């Protein structure tokens, strides 16, 4: 079971990023998966989840600015981040069945 996030980087306020979570060793669509983040010096925040049926869930504080999706053929999940703010700077992780990737860093700065 292996999850690898990518797509993070440095972006200006108001910008967008699409994060990817590539899975190996299991089928990503077989169980619910989530995205979470950890801002510097703060605790983990759950952001979004997607079920095996494709139903999506979002944290209220992020609703409207993020979109979770999944490409079953690529065994990859995505998190689209829009209208990024300084406070969105964090390490972003995908999580499935208790397995975590190494995360990808998002830094919002002008």
C-alpha positions as CSV (number, residue, x, y, z in Angstrom):
1,X,0.0,0.0,0.0
2,X,1.6,3.2,-1.2
3,X,0.3,6.7,-1.7
4,X,2.3,9.4,-3.4
5,X,1.2,13.0,-3.4
6,X,2.4,15.6,-5.9
7,X,1.4,18.9,-7.4
8,X,2.3,21.2,-4.6
9,X,4.4,24.3,-5.0
10,X,4.6,28.0,-4.6
11,X,1.6,29.9,-5.7
12,X,0.4,33.5,-5.4
13,X,-2.7,34.4,-3.4
14,X,-5.8,33.9,-5.6
15,X,-4.0,31.2,-7.6
16,X,-4.9,27.5,-8.1
17,X,-3.2,24.2,-7.8
18,X,-4.2,20.6,-8.5
19,X,-2.8,18.0,-6.2
20,X,-2.5,14.4,-7.1
21,X,-2.5,11.2,-5.1
22,X,-1.2,8.2,-6.9
23,X,-1.9,4.8,-5.3
24,X,-0.2,1.5,-5.7
25,X,-0.7,-1.8,-4.1
26,X,-4.5,-1.4,-3.8
27,X,-7.4,0.0,-5.7
28,X,-8.1,3.6,-4.8
29,X,-11.8,3.3,-5.6
30,X,-12.3,0.3,-3.3
31,X,-12.5,2.4,-0.1
32,X,-13.1,5.9,1.1
33,X,-10.2,8.2,0.8
34,X,-9.5,11.7,2.2
35,X,-7.3,14.7,1.8
36,X,-6.0,16.5,4.9
37,X,-3.5,19.2,5.6
38,X,-1.2,20.4,8.3
39,X,-0.3,24.1,8.4
40,X,3.0,25.0,9.9
41,X,2.9,24.8,13.7
42,X,-0.8,23.6,13.7
43,X,-2.7,20.3,13.8
44,X,-4.1,18.2,11.1
45,X,-7.2,19.5,9.3
46,X,-9.5,17.2,7.3
47,X,-10.5,18.8,4.0
48,X,-12.4,16.4,1.8
49,X,-13.3,12.8,1.2
50,X,-14.6,10.6,-1.6
51,X,-16.4,7.3,-1.2
52,X,-16.2,4.2,-3.4
53,X,-19.5,5.3,-4.9
54,X,-18.0,8.7,-5.9
55,X,-19.9,10.7,-3.3
56,X,-17.9,13.6,-2.2
57,X,-17.6,15.4,1.2
58,X,-16.1,18.7,2.1
59,X,-15.1,20.5,5.2
60,X,-17.3,23.6,5.6
61,X,-14.4,26.0,5.9
62,X,-13.1,24.9,2.5
63,X,-16.4,24.3,0.7
64,X,-16.5,26.2,-2.6
65,X,-12.8,26.5,-3.0
66,X,-11.8,22.8,-3.4
67,X,-12.9,19.9,-5.5
68,X,-12.0,16.2,-4.9
69,X,-12.1,13.8,-7.8
70,X,-10.7,10.4,-8.8
71,X,-9.6,8.8,-12.0
72,X,-10.1,5.0,-11.5
73,X,-8.2,4.1,-14.7
74,X,-5.1,5.9,-13.3
75,X,-5.8,4.8,-9.7
76,X,-5.2,8.5,-8.8
77,X,-7.1,11.0,-6.8
78,X,-7.0,14.7,-7.1
79,X,-7.7,17.8,-5.0
80,X,-8.2,21.0,-7.0
81,X,-7.5,24.1,-4.9
82,X,-8.8,27.4,-6.0
83,X,-8.6,31.0,-4.8
84,X,-5.7,30.1,-2.6
85,X,-5.0,32.2,0.5
86,X,-2.0,32.7,2.7
87,X,-3.5,30.5,5.3
88,X,-3.8,27.6,2.9
89,X,0.0,27.2,3.1
90,X,0.4,23.7,4.5
91,X,1.6,20.1,3.8
92,X,-1.2,18.3,2.1
93,X,-1.7,14.5,2.5
94,X,-4.0,11.9,1.1
95,X,-5.2,9.2,3.4
96,X,-6.8,5.8,2.8
97,X,-7.4,2.9,5.2
98,X,-5.0,4.4,7.7
99,X,-2.3,4.8,5.1
100,X,-0.7,8.2,4.6
101,X,1.4,9.5,1.8
102,X,4.5,11.7,2.5
103,X,2.6,14.8,1.6
104,X,3.1,17.7,-0.8
105,X,3.9,21.2,0.3
106,X,1.7,24.1,-0.8
107,X,3.1,27.6,-0.1
108,X,0.9,30.6,-0.8
109,X,3.0,33.7,-1.0
110,X,3.3,36.9,-3.1
